[in-house]
Amino acid sequence: MKIQKGRKMNKTLVVQSQYEGMRLDIFLKEVLDYSRSKINKEIKNKSVLVNGVSVKSGYIIKKNDIITLEILEDQVNLEPQKIDFKILFEDEYIMVISKPENLVVHPGAGVFSETLVNGLLDYNINIKDIGEEDRPGIVHRLDKDTSGLMIIAKDALAYKKLVNMFKYGEIHKEYIAILTGHLENEIRVDEPIGRNPKDRKSFTVIYSNSKNAISTFVPIKYMNGFTLCRVIIETGRTHQIRVHARYLNHPVLGDSIYGYKNSLGIKTQLLHAYKLTFNHPITGEELSFEDDFPDRFTKALEKIDRL
């Protein structure tokens, strides 16, 4: 990864009520894709003004504060790197791959290398001009610790169509998860998700400043205080399944943000995107893919069985 000075970014932000009372640097880290150290440096350099005045990083923002920024952005030059991932399908327009757990999808928030994007470039350097500059080919994401199926665009028209297909819910997505507790019956959760006002790094079911989110949980097997289940999502909000599982009081096993501590030694969420069904963005052919049952799930279920 090579980083050099790029274009100057000019931006104006008006503070909304849900952010009132936050520190300036924390607010900017949340709404912009910059590290806190970079934000503090820019504030110190007086590149960030609040109501036309230079302030300190710890300034407590108020509703309707006008924040102006003039920041020289780092221009990231992505480098190909060997990253292991499984390819289930590929033609000249798209790929369907399986992302391993503990792999970040694209650079950002202080992560500049060893991402899925670096691996995609190593596999096919021509993908570098498809989509956004710092995330070529990427039309949707999975959390770092969520494994499973993703669609990658290799063609500009396919990219554009796939983005719209995800936006309008034209791609069927199913996950498998191990939930804490006994989920007895299938349940459809239609509850909006937004930032948690008490912890801005997480999300929660909330009815203001939120977006609609729909998840259906289908139990498969109950074992010693845990439930293996399918999860079908109709929307694609950040942390959606994890937030809805917590809302049901059945958080995903191993979830460090929304879950409970467990005695099994599992520290990353047991969540896997195992099925995708969609029409090919160019040919229109219906495609459906199912991933293998993950080894980490097998090992977790073995631990649960021994309880």
TORKOL-4160 file (C-alpha; in steps of 0.2 Angstrom, whole numbers, padded with zeros to 4 digits, m for minus):
307
<pt num="1" X="0000" Y="0000" Z="0000"/>
<pt num="2" X="0007" Y="0017" Z="m0005"/>
<pt num="3" X="0000" Y="0033" Z="0002"/>
<pt num="4" X="0003" Y="0050" Z="m0005"/>
<pt num="5" X="m0005" Y="0067" Z="m0004"/>
<pt num="6" X="m0020" Y="0068" Z="m0015"/>
<pt num="7" X="m0035" Y="0080" Z="m0018"/>
<pt num="8" X="m0041" Y="0093" Z="m0006"/>
<pt num="9" X="m0058" Y="0089" Z="0002"/>
<pt num="10" X="m0069" Y="0103" Z="0006"/>
<pt num="11" X="m0085" Y="0099" Z="0016"/>
<pt num="12" X="m0098" Y="0107" Z="0027"/>
<pt num="13" X="m0108" Y="0098" Z="0040"/>
<pt num="14" X="m0122" Y="0104" Z="0050"/>
<pt num="15" X="m0124" Y="0095" Z="0067"/>
<pt num="16" X="m0140" Y="0085" Z="0069"/>
<pt num="17" X="m0149" Y="0083" Z="0086"/>
<pt num="18" X="m0143" Y="0065" Z="0089"/>
<pt num="19" X="m0125" Y="0070" Z="0089"/>
<pt num="20" X="m0127" Y="0084" Z="0101"/>
<pt num="21" X="m0115" Y="0083" Z="0116"/>
<pt num="22" X="m0102" Y="0073" Z="0107"/>
<pt num="23" X="m0083" Y="0078" Z="0106"/>
<pt num="24" X="m0079" Y="0086" Z="0089"/>
<pt num="25" X="m0065" Y="0073" Z="0085"/>
<pt num="26" X="m0076" Y="0058" Z="0090"/>
<pt num="27" X="m0091" Y="0065" Z="0079"/>
<pt num="28" X="m0079" Y="0068" Z="0064"/>
<pt num="29" X="m0072" Y="0050" Z="0066"/>
<pt num="30" X="m0090" Y="0043" Z="0065"/>
<pt num="31" X="m0096" Y="0053" Z="0050"/>
<pt num="32" X="m0080" Y="0053" Z="0040"/>
<pt num="33" X="m0069" Y="0039" Z="0035"/>
<pt num="34" X="m0053" Y="0045" Z="0044"/>
<pt num="35" X="m0043" Y="0039" Z="0059"/>
<pt num="36" X="m0045" Y="0049" Z="0075"/>
<pt num="37" X="m0026" Y="0053" Z="0074"/>
<pt num="38" X="m0028" Y="0061" Z="0057"/>
<pt num="39" X="m0044" Y="0071" Z="0063"/>
<pt num="40" X="m0035" Y="0077" Z="0078"/>
<pt num="41" X="m0020" Y="0083" Z="0067"/>
<pt num="42" X="m0032" Y="0092" Z="0055"/>
<pt num="43" X="m0040" Y="0101" Z="0070"/>
<pt num="44" X="m0023" Y="0106" Z="0077"/>
<pt num="45" X="m0019" Y="0113" Z="0060"/>
<pt num="46" X="m0035" Y="0123" Z="0060"/>
<pt num="47" X="m0041" Y="0114" Z="0044"/>
<pt num="48" X="m0057" Y="0111" Z="0054"/>
<pt num="49" X="m0068" Y="0126" Z="0059"/>
<pt num="50" X="m0084" Y="0126" Z="0070"/>
<pt num="51" X="m0095" Y="0141" Z="0066"/>
<pt num="52" X="m0080" Y="0149" Z="0057"/>
<pt num="53" X="m0069" Y="0147" Z="0072"/>
<pt num="54" X="m0054" Y="0136" Z="0076"/>
<pt num="55" X="m0058" Y="0125" Z="0091"/>
<pt num="56" X="m0050" Y="0110" Z="0100"/>
<pt num="57" X="m0053" Y="0092" Z="0098"/>
<pt num="58" X="m0063" Y="0091" Z="0114"/>
<pt num="59" X="m0075" Y="0104" Z="0109"/>
<pt num="60" X="m0093" Y="0098" Z="0113"/>
<pt num="61" X="m0103" Y="0100" Z="0098"/>
<pt num="62" X="m0121" Y="0107" Z="0098"/>
<pt num="63" X="m0136" Y="0105" Z="0087"/>
<pt num="64" X="m0135" Y="0116" Z="0071"/>
<pt num="65" X="m0116" Y="0119" Z="0074"/>
<pt num="66" X="m0109" Y="0122" Z="0056"/>
<pt num="67" X="m0092" Y="0112" Z="0054"/>
<pt num="68" X="m0082" Y="0116" Z="0039"/>
<pt num="69" X="m0067" Y="0106" Z="0034"/>
<pt num="70" X="m0053" Y="0109" Z="0021"/>
<pt num="71" X="m0042" Y="0093" Z="0022"/>
<pt num="72" X="m0029" Y="0087" Z="0010"/>
<pt num="73" X="m0034" Y="0069" Z="0008"/>
<pt num="74" X="m0022" Y="0054" Z="0007"/>
<pt num="75" X="m0022" Y="0046" Z="m0010"/>
<pt num="76" X="m0021" Y="0027" Z="m0007"/>
<pt num="77" X="m0013" Y="0017" Z="m0021"/>
<pt num="78" X="m0019" Y="m0001" Z="m0018"/>
<pt num="79" X="m0006" Y="m0014" Z="m0021"/>
<pt num="80" X="m0010" Y="m0033" Z="m0025"/>
<pt num="81" X="m0007" Y="m0045" Z="m0011"/>
<pt num="82" X="m0009" Y="m0063" Z="m0010"/>
<pt num="83" X="m0025" Y="m0066" Z="0000"/>
<pt num="84" X="m0033" Y="m0083" Z="0001"/>
<pt num="85" X="m0052" Y="m0084" Z="m0003"/>
<pt num="86" X="m0063" Y="m0097" Z="m0012"/>
<pt num="87" X="m0070" Y="m0093" Z="m0030"/>
<pt num="88" X="m0087" Y="m0102" Z="m0033"/>
<pt num="89" X="m0091" Y="m0094" Z="m0049"/>
<pt num="90" X="m0083" Y="m0082" Z="m0062"/>
<pt num="91" X="m0086" Y="m0076" Z="m0079"/>
<pt num="92" X="m0081" Y="m0060" Z="m0088"/>
<pt num="93" X="m0093" Y="m0049" Z="m0078"/>
<pt num="94" X="m0094" Y="m0055" Z="m0060"/>
<pt num="95" X="m0087" Y="m0067" Z="m0047"/>
<pt num="96" X="m0095" Y="m0075" Z="m0032"/>
<pt num="97" X="m0082" Y="m0078" Z="m0019"/>
<pt num="98" X="m0082" Y="m0085" Z="m0001"/>
<pt num="99" X="m0073" Y="m0073" Z="0011"/>
<pt num="100" X="m0064" Y="m0080" Z="0026"/>
<pt num="101" X="m0067" Y="m0074" Z="0044"/>
<pt num="102" X="m0055" Y="m0061" Z="0051"/>
<pt num="103" X="m0053" Y="m0053" Z="0034"/>
<pt num="104" X="m0057" Y="m0034" Z="0031"/>
<pt num="105" X="m0066" Y="m0031" Z="0014"/>
<pt num="106" X="m0058" Y="m0015" Z="0009"/>
<pt num="107" X="m0045" Y="m0002" Z="0016"/>
<pt num="108" X="m0052" Y="0011" Z="0028"/>
<pt num="109" X="m0051" Y="0017" Z="0046"/>
<pt num="110" X="m0033" Y="0014" Z="0048"/>
<pt num="111" X="m0032" Y="m0003" Z="0038"/>
<pt num="112" X="m0022" Y="m0001" Z="0023"/>
<pt num="113" X="m0017" Y="m0018" Z="0017"/>
<pt num="114" X="m0021" Y="m0037" Z="0018"/>
<pt num="115" X="m0039" Y="m0034" Z="0014"/>
<pt num="116" X="m0050" Y="m0044" Z="0002"/>
<pt num="117" X="m0048" Y="m0030" Z="m0011"/>
<pt num="118" X="m0029" Y="m0032" Z="m0011"/>
<pt num="119" X="m0032" Y="m0050" Z="m0014"/>
<pt num="120" X="m0044" Y="m0047" Z="m0028"/>
<pt num="121" X="m0031" Y="m0036" Z="m0037"/>
<pt num="122" X="m0018" Y="m0049" Z="m0035"/>
<pt num="123" X="m0030" Y="m0061" Z="m0043"/>
<pt num="124" X="m0035" Y="m0049" Z="m0057"/>
<pt num="125" X="m0027" Y="m0032" Z="m0058"/>
<pt num="126" X="m0040" Y="m0026" Z="m0071"/>
<pt num="127" X="m0053" Y="m0025" Z="m0058"/>
<pt num="128" X="m0044" Y="m0009" Z="m0051"/>
<pt num="129" X="m0055" Y="0003" Z="m0062"/>
<pt num="130" X="m0072" Y="m0005" Z="m0057"/>
<pt num="131" X="m0082" Y="0005" Z="m0044"/>
<pt num="132" X="m0075" Y="0016" Z="m0031"/>
<pt num="133" X="m0056" Y="0020" Z="m0031"/>
<pt num="134" X="m0052" Y="0012" Z="m0014"/>
<pt num="135" X="m0064" Y="m0003" Z="m0015"/>
<pt num="136" X="m0064" Y="m0009" Z="m0033"/>
<pt num="137" X="m0076" Y="m0022" Z="m0038"/>
<pt num="138" X="m0085" Y="m0021" Z="m0021"/>
<pt num="139" X="m0104" Y="m0019" Z="m0021"/>
<pt num="140" X="m0108" Y="m0025" Z="m0004"/>
<pt num="141" X="m0099" Y="m0030" Z="0012"/>
<pt num="142" X="m0097" Y="m0042" Z="0026"/>
<pt num="143" X="m0090" Y="m0038" Z="0044"/>
<pt num="144" X="m0072" Y="m0043" Z="0047"/>
<pt num="145" X="m0078" Y="m0058" Z="0057"/>
<pt num="146" X="m0092" Y="m0063" Z="0046"/>
<pt num="147" X="m0087" Y="m0076" Z="0033"/>
<pt num="148" X="m0096" Y="m0081" Z="0018"/>
<pt num="149" X="m0102" Y="m0077" Z="0000"/>
<pt num="150" X="m0100" Y="m0060" Z="m0009"/>
<pt num="151" X="m0103" Y="m0055" Z="m0027"/>
<pt num="152" X="m0088" Y="m0045" Z="m0035"/>
<pt num="153" X="m0091" Y="m0035" Z="m0050"/>
<pt num="154" X="m0078" Y="m0036" Z="m0064"/>
<pt num="155" X="m0087" Y="m0025" Z="m0077"/>
<pt num="156" X="m0093" Y="m0007" Z="m0075"/>
<pt num="157" X="m0110" Y="m0010" Z="m0081"/>
<pt num="158" X="m0112" Y="m0026" Z="m0070"/>
<pt num="159" X="m0106" Y="m0015" Z="m0055"/>
<pt num="160" X="m0119" Y="m0002" Z="m0058"/>
<pt num="161" X="m0133" Y="m0015" Z="m0060"/>
<pt num="162" X="m0127" Y="m0025" Z="m0045"/>
<pt num="163" X="m0127" Y="m0009" Z="m0034"/>
<pt num="164" X="m0145" Y="m0005" Z="m0039"/>
<pt num="165" X="m0150" Y="m0024" Z="m0036"/>
<pt num="166" X="m0144" Y="m0023" Z="m0018"/>
<pt num="167" X="m0152" Y="m0006" Z="m0016"/>
<pt num="168" X="m0169" Y="m0013" Z="m0021"/>
<pt num="169" X="m0169" Y="m0029" Z="m0013"/>
<pt num="170" X="m0167" Y="m0040" Z="m0029"/>
<pt num="171" X="m0154" Y="m0051" Z="m0021"/>
<pt num="172" X="m0159" Y="m0065" Z="m0009"/>
<pt num="173" X="m0147" Y="m0067" Z="0005"/>
<pt num="174" X="m0147" Y="m0081" Z="0018"/>
<pt num="175" X="m0135" Y="m0083" Z="0033"/>
<pt num="176" X="m0132" Y="m0096" Z="0046"/>
<pt num="177" X="m0129" Y="m0091" Z="0064"/>
<pt num="178" X="m0127" Y="m0099" Z="0081"/>
<pt num="179" X="m0138" Y="m0089" Z="0093"/>
<pt num="180" X="m0137" Y="m0089" Z="0112"/>
<pt num="181" X="m0153" Y="m0096" Z="0120"/>
<pt num="182" X="m0167" Y="m0107" Z="0114"/>
<pt num="183" X="m0176" Y="m0099" Z="0099"/>
<pt num="184" X="m0192" Y="m0110" Z="0098"/>
<pt num="185" X="m0201" Y="m0103" Z="0083"/>
<pt num="186" X="m0197" Y="m0094" Z="0067"/>
<pt num="187" X="m0199" Y="m0075" Z="0069"/>
<pt num="188" X="m0198" Y="m0061" Z="0058"/>
<pt num="189" X="m0191" Y="m0045" Z="0065"/>
<pt num="190" X="m0196" Y="m0029" Z="0056"/>
<pt num="191" X="m0188" Y="m0016" Z="0067"/>
<pt num="192" X="m0178" Y="0000" Z="0062"/>
<pt num="193" X="m0159" Y="0001" Z="0065"/>
<pt num="194" X="m0149" Y="0017" Z="0069"/>
<pt num="195" X="m0134" Y="0022" Z="0079"/>
<pt num="196" X="m0135" Y="0019" Z="0097"/>
<pt num="197" X="m0136" Y="0036" Z="0106"/>
<pt num="198" X="m0127" Y="0029" Z="0121"/>
<pt num="199" X="m0113" Y="0021" Z="0111"/>
<pt num="200" X="m0110" Y="0029" Z="0094"/>
<pt num="201" X="m0099" Y="0014" Z="0089"/>
<pt num="202" X="m0113" Y="0002" Z="0089"/>
<pt num="203" X="m0131" Y="0001" Z="0082"/>
<pt num="204" X="m0148" Y="m0003" Z="0090"/>
<pt num="205" X="m0166" Y="m0004" Z="0087"/>
<pt num="206" X="m0172" Y="0014" Z="0087"/>
<pt num="207" X="m0186" Y="0024" Z="0080"/>
<pt num="208" X="m0178" Y="0040" Z="0076"/>
<pt num="209" X="m0164" Y="0044" Z="0064"/>
<pt num="210" X="m0165" Y="0025" Z="0058"/>
<pt num="211" X="m0168" Y="0015" Z="0043"/>
<pt num="212" X="m0180" Y="0000" Z="0041"/>
<pt num="213" X="m0173" Y="m0017" Z="0043"/>
<pt num="214" X="m0181" Y="m0034" Z="0041"/>
<pt num="215" X="m0173" Y="m0051" Z="0046"/>
<pt num="216" X="m0182" Y="m0068" Z="0048"/>
<pt num="217" X="m0174" Y="m0081" Z="0060"/>
<pt num="218" X="m0178" Y="m0099" Z="0057"/>
<pt num="219" X="m0172" Y="m0111" Z="0070"/>
<pt num="220" X="m0164" Y="m0127" Z="0064"/>
<pt num="221" X="m0157" Y="m0136" Z="0080"/>
<pt num="222" X="m0157" Y="m0132" Z="0098"/>
<pt num="223" X="m0142" Y="m0138" Z="0108"/>
<pt num="224" X="m0138" Y="m0135" Z="0127"/>
<pt num="225" X="m0143" Y="m0117" Z="0127"/>
<pt num="226" X="m0139" Y="m0112" Z="0109"/>
<pt num="227" X="m0149" Y="m0112" Z="0093"/>
<pt num="228" X="m0142" Y="m0115" Z="0076"/>
<pt num="229" X="m0153" Y="m0106" Z="0064"/>
<pt num="230" X="m0155" Y="m0098" Z="0046"/>
<pt num="231" X="m0157" Y="m0080" Z="0044"/>
<pt num="232" X="m0165" Y="m0072" Z="0029"/>
<pt num="233" X="m0163" Y="m0053" Z="0027"/>
<pt num="234" X="m0173" Y="m0042" Z="0016"/>
<pt num="235" X="m0163" Y="m0027" Z="0019"/>
<pt num="236" X="m0144" Y="m0024" Z="0022"/>
<pt num="237" X="m0141" Y="m0013" Z="0036"/>
<pt num="238" X="m0124" Y="m0012" Z="0045"/>
<pt num="239" X="m0124" Y="m0026" Z="0059"/>
<pt num="240" X="m0142" Y="m0030" Z="0055"/>
<pt num="241" X="m0142" Y="m0048" Z="0060"/>
<pt num="242" X="m0132" Y="m0045" Z="0075"/>
<pt num="243" X="m0143" Y="m0030" Z="0081"/>
<pt num="244" X="m0159" Y="m0040" Z="0078"/>
<pt num="245" X="m0153" Y="m0055" Z="0087"/>
<pt num="246" X="m0149" Y="m0045" Z="0102"/>
<pt num="247" X="m0166" Y="m0037" Z="0101"/>
<pt num="248" X="m0173" Y="m0054" Z="0102"/>
<pt num="249" X="m0162" Y="m0057" Z="0117"/>
<pt num="250" X="m0154" Y="m0071" Z="0107"/>
<pt num="251" X="m0137" Y="m0063" Z="0102"/>
<pt num="252" X="m0125" Y="m0071" Z="0090"/>
<pt num="253" X="m0113" Y="m0082" Z="0099"/>
<pt num="254" X="m0096" Y="m0074" Z="0101"/>
<pt num="255" X="m0102" Y="m0057" Z="0096"/>
<pt num="256" X="m0090" Y="m0045" Z="0106"/>
<pt num="257" X="m0102" Y="m0030" Z="0104"/>
<pt num="258" X="m0119" Y="m0036" Z="0105"/>
<pt num="259" X="m0117" Y="m0053" Z="0113"/>
<pt num="260" X="m0114" Y="m0061" Z="0130"/>
<pt num="261" X="m0097" Y="m0068" Z="0137"/>
<pt num="262" X="m0097" Y="m0087" Z="0134"/>
<pt num="263" X="m0087" Y="m0101" Z="0142"/>
<pt num="264" X="m0083" Y="m0109" Z="0126"/>
<pt num="265" X="m0068" Y="m0098" Z="0121"/>
<pt num="266" X="m0077" Y="m0091" Z="0106"/>
<pt num="267" X="m0072" Y="m0073" Z="0103"/>
<pt num="268" X="m0079" Y="m0069" Z="0085"/>
<pt num="269" X="m0097" Y="m0070" Z="0080"/>
<pt num="270" X="m0103" Y="m0086" Z="0073"/>
<pt num="271" X="m0111" Y="m0079" Z="0057"/>
<pt num="272" X="m0109" Y="m0085" Z="0040"/>
<pt num="273" X="m0117" Y="m0079" Z="0023"/>
<pt num="274" X="m0121" Y="m0096" Z="0016"/>
<pt num="275" X="m0133" Y="m0093" Z="0002"/>
<pt num="276" X="m0135" Y="m0080" Z="m0013"/>
<pt num="277" X="m0149" Y="m0081" Z="m0026"/>
<pt num="278" X="m0150" Y="m0067" Z="m0040"/>
<pt num="279" X="m0152" Y="m0064" Z="m0058"/>
<pt num="280" X="m0135" Y="m0061" Z="m0067"/>
<pt num="281" X="m0134" Y="m0042" Z="m0070"/>
<pt num="282" X="m0129" Y="m0044" Z="m0088"/>
<pt num="283" X="m0137" Y="m0061" Z="m0095"/>
<pt num="284" X="m0152" Y="m0061" Z="m0083"/>
<pt num="285" X="m0149" Y="m0080" Z="m0079"/>
<pt num="286" X="m0155" Y="m0085" Z="m0062"/>
<pt num="287" X="m0140" Y="m0090" Z="m0051"/>
<pt num="288" X="m0140" Y="m0098" Z="m0034"/>
<pt num="289" X="m0125" Y="m0102" Z="m0023"/>
<pt num="290" X="m0123" Y="m0111" Z="m0007"/>
<pt num="291" X="m0106" Y="m0111" Z="0003"/>
<pt num="292" X="m0099" Y="m0125" Z="0013"/>
<pt num="293" X="m0104" Y="m0127" Z="0031"/>
<pt num="294" X="m0089" Y="m0118" Z="0040"/>
<pt num="295" X="m0077" Y="m0128" Z="0050"/>
<pt num="296" X="m0078" Y="m0115" Z="0064"/>
<pt num="297" X="m0097" Y="m0119" Z="0066"/>
<pt num="298" X="m0093" Y="m0138" Z="0067"/>
<pt num="299" X="m0080" Y="m0135" Z="0080"/>
<pt num="300" X="m0092" Y="m0123" Z="0090"/>
<pt num="301" X="m0106" Y="m0136" Z="0089"/>
<pt num="302" X="m0095" Y="m0150" Z="0095"/>
<pt num="303" X="m0090" Y="m0139" Z="0110"/>
<pt num="304" X="m0109" Y="m0135" Z="0114"/>
<pt num="305" X="m0113" Y="m0154" Z="0112"/>
<pt num="306" X="m0100" Y="m0157" Z="0126"/>
<pt num="307" X="m0108" Y="m0145" Z="0139"/>
